[in-house]
Amino acid sequence: MRLVEIFDKNEERFVINVDHISSFRIEQGLVCLLLASGESVHTLFTTIEAAVDFLFRSQSLILRGTNE
């Protein structure tokens, strides 16, 4: 599982497991990530190439849990 942080078109933060991205498409000039769960995330990317490049190059997000 590789988690990356991404922002949607409303600049809301999402953490996505890149293994669950099933496809990409352009909607209203922006890249939409379609997830295996059926959900979609409309990103700020304008090309599929830029989105794929970002997902491959981005560092994995490490989530740290607390016992509080």
Buried (B, 14 or more C-beta within 10 A) or exposed (E): EEBBEBEBBEEEEEEBBBEEBEEBEEEEEBBBBBBEEEEBBBBBBEEBEEBBEBBEEBEEEEEEEEEE
